[in-house]
Amino acid sequence: MKKITIIGMGNMGTAIAERFGEAGFQVISCRKEDDVNEKLGDADMFVIAVKPQSFKDLASSVSVELSDKLAISAMAGVTIASVQKQLHMRNVVRAMPNLGVKIGKGVVGWVASPEVEDAQKKDVHSLFQTCGSSVEMESEEKVDAITALHNPSYYFYICEQVEEKAKAMGFSPSDARQIAEDAFVGSAAVFASDDRTAAEWRAAVTSKGGTTEASINHFEESALGQILQDGIEKGKDRSEEISQSM
Ligand SMILES: NC(=O)c1ccc[n+]([C@@H]2O[C@H](COP(=O)([O-])OP(=O)(O)OC[C@H]3O[C@@H](n4cnc5c(N)ncnc54)[C@H](OP(=O)(O)O)[C@@H]3O)[C@@H](O)[C@H]2O)c1
C-alpha cells in the first residue's frame, strides 16, 4: 500500500486526510509537535498543508532525502520553484483545493513540475478525485486563476445578502438563514442535475414581466455581473502578487 504523509492537520489537512484514505493510500498525519523526518520516512508522497508563512520553518526542519518522493503543496500563492528550492527536490505538484473538499464535493486544480512522472500524476488524480473533481492544468497562472474562480465565499456572500434582506422583510434570523440555505442548496442541486449552463437555467426560470425578470433587470442595470467578474479578477491578481512575493 502506498503511503502519503499530510503535514499540517488544520482545516485543509484534516479534510484532505479524511478523503485520501478512500483512494486506498495509507495516510500518515504529521502535526507540529511530531518529528517530521520520522513521519516522512518511507512515505511515497507528502502533502504540505501548513500556512504559507509556516513553510520556511517547516522546510528548515526537514533533513531526510526527498528526491525519491513527490511533494503536493496545497499552499496558496507558493510557487513550484519555491517548494523545489526550499525542500531541495524536483517532483512537486502545486494544488489549489477549495472548502468543498471537506465533504468530498470540492474542486482541486493542480499543475505538476515537468519532472513528475505519468504514474505519479495518475496517483495524484486518483487522490484528488476523492475530494470531488480533479482538474489538471498546464500552468501556474491557471492555479492563480482557479484560486479566484472556485472560491466558495462568493456564494456565501450572495446567501448573506438574501439572509440580510429576509431579516429586513421581517423574517426571524433562523428563518432567514433557512431560506438562504434552502434556496442555495436547491439551486445548486438543480444546476448539477443536467448539462444546462447557468445562463440557460436562468432563462428557463425567468418569465416575461415576472418577478425574476424585475430583479435580474435591476442587477443588469447596476452592472452587478461585471462587478462580480471584476472581483474575481482582483482575487486572481492577489494570488499572483502573493506567488511573486513568496
Ligand atoms: N482552508 C481552506 O479552505 C484552504 C483552501 C485552499 C488552500 N488552503 C491552503 O491550505 C493550507 C492550510 O490552510 P488551513 O486553512 O488548513 O490552515 P490551518 O487550519 O491554520 O492549518 C495549518 C496547520 O498546520 C500546522 N502546522 C504549522 N507548522 C507546522 C509544522 N511545521 N509541521 C506540522 N504542522 C504544522 C498548524 O498548527 P498550529 O495551529 O499549531 O500552528 C495548523 O494545524 C494553507 O497553505 C492554505 O493556503 C486552504
Ligand as a Chemical Component Dictionary entry (heavy atoms), coordinates in Angstrom:
data_LIG
# 
_chem_comp.id                   LIG 
_chem_comp.type                 NON-POLYMER 
_chem_comp.pdbx_formal_charge   0 
_chem_comp.three_letter_code    LIG 
# 
loop_
_chem_comp_atom.comp_id 
_chem_comp_atom.atom_id 
_chem_comp_atom.alt_atom_id 
_chem_comp_atom.type_symbol 
_chem_comp_atom.charge 
_chem_comp_atom.model_Cartn_x 
_chem_comp_atom.model_Cartn_y 
_chem_comp_atom.model_Cartn_z 
_chem_comp_atom.pdbx_ordinal 
LIG N1  N1  N 0  -8.781  26.358 4.292  1  
LIG C1  C1  C 0  -9.032  26.382 3.010  2  
LIG O1  O1  O 0  -10.204 26.416 2.559  3  
LIG C2  C2  C 0  -7.888  26.333 2.018  4  
LIG C3  C3  C 0  -8.174  26.330 0.632  5  
LIG C4  C4  C 0  -7.102  26.243 -0.277 6  
LIG C5  C5  C 0  -5.798  26.169 0.190  7  
LIG N2  N2  N 1  -5.555  26.190 1.518  8  
LIG C6  C6  C 0  -4.155  26.132 1.971  9  
LIG O2  O2  O 0  -4.006  25.088 2.904  10 
LIG C7  C7  C 0  -3.007  25.436 3.862  11 
LIG C8  C8  C 0  -3.570  25.222 5.249  12 
LIG O3  O3  O 0  -4.688  26.082 5.447  13 
LIG P1  P1  P 0  -5.682  25.837 6.672  14 
LIG O4  O4  O 0  -6.840  26.719 6.460  15 
LIG O5  O5  O -1 -5.890  24.368 6.837  16 
LIG O6  O6  O 0  -4.782  26.395 7.888  17 
LIG P2  P2  P 0  -4.777  25.937 9.394  18 
LIG O7  O7  O 0  -6.143  25.474 9.804  19 
LIG O8  O8  O 0  -4.108  27.036 10.166 20 
LIG O9  O9  O 0  -3.825  24.647 9.388  21 
LIG C9  C9  C 0  -2.441  24.689 9.318  22 
LIG C10 C10 C 0  -1.929  23.633 10.279 23 
LIG O10 O10 O 0  -0.545  23.457 10.087 24 
LIG C11 C11 C 0  0.040   23.281 11.379 25 
LIG N3  N3  N 0  1.472   23.487 11.283 26 
LIG C12 C12 C 0  2.172   24.645 11.283 27 
LIG N4  N4  N 0  3.506   24.394 11.174 28 
LIG C13 C13 C 0  3.631   23.042 11.112 29 
LIG C14 C14 C 0  4.742   22.171 11.007 30 
LIG N5  N5  N 0  5.991   22.631 10.943 31 
LIG N6  N6  N 0  4.523   20.841 10.952 32 
LIG C15 C15 C 0  3.266   20.335 11.015 33 
LIG N7  N7  N 0  2.150   21.119 11.140 34 
LIG C16 C16 C 0  2.354   22.455 11.185 35 
LIG C17 C17 C 0  -0.702  24.268 12.220 36 
LIG O11 O11 O 0  -0.508  24.010 13.600 37 
LIG P3  P3  P 0  -0.642  25.259 14.655 38 
LIG O12 O12 O 0  -2.048  25.758 14.526 39 
LIG O13 O13 O 0  -0.319  24.613 15.940 40 
LIG O14 O14 O 0  0.346   26.305 14.207 41 
LIG C18 C18 C 0  -2.128  24.005 11.754 42 
LIG O15 O15 O 0  -2.708  22.899 12.435 43 
LIG C19 C19 C 0  -2.623  26.903 3.599  44 
LIG O16 O16 O 0  -1.374  26.966 2.973  45 
LIG C20 C20 C 0  -3.718  27.415 2.691  46 
LIG O17 O17 O 0  -3.220  28.359 1.748  47 
LIG C21 C21 C 0  -6.574  26.270 2.452  48 
# 
loop_
_chem_comp_bond.comp_id 
_chem_comp_bond.atom_id_1 
_chem_comp_bond.atom_id_2 
_chem_comp_bond.value_order 
_chem_comp_bond.pdbx_ordinal 
LIG N1  C1  SING 1  
LIG C1  O1  DOUB 2  
LIG C1  C2  SING 3  
LIG C2  C3  SING 4  
LIG C2  C21 DOUB 5  
LIG C3  C4  DOUB 6  
LIG C4  C5  SING 7  
LIG C5  N2  DOUB 8  
LIG N2  C6  SING 9  
LIG N2  C21 SING 10 
LIG C6  O2  SING 11 
LIG C6  C20 SING 12 
LIG O2  C7  SING 13 
LIG C7  C8  SING 14 
LIG C7  C19 SING 15 
LIG C8  O3  SING 16 
LIG O3  P1  SING 17 
LIG P1  O4  DOUB 18 
LIG P1  O5  SING 19 
LIG P1  O6  SING 20 
LIG O6  P2  SING 21 
LIG P2  O7  DOUB 22 
LIG P2  O8  SING 23 
LIG P2  O9  SING 24 
LIG O9  C9  SING 25 
LIG C9  C10 SING 26 
LIG C10 O10 SING 27 
LIG C10 C18 SING 28 
LIG O10 C11 SING 29 
LIG C11 N3  SING 30 
LIG C11 C17 SING 31 
LIG N3  C12 SING 32 
LIG N3  C16 SING 33 
LIG C12 N4  DOUB 34 
LIG N4  C13 SING 35 
LIG C13 C14 SING 36 
LIG C13 C16 DOUB 37 
LIG C14 N5  SING 38 
LIG C14 N6  DOUB 39 
LIG N6  C15 SING 40 
LIG C15 N7  DOUB 41 
LIG N7  C16 SING 42 
LIG C17 O11 SING 43 
LIG C17 C18 SING 44 
LIG O11 P3  SING 45 
LIG P3  O12 DOUB 46 
LIG P3  O13 SING 47 
LIG P3  O14 SING 48 
LIG C18 O15 SING 49 
LIG C19 O16 SING 50 
LIG C19 C20 SING 51 
LIG C20 O17 SING 52 
# 
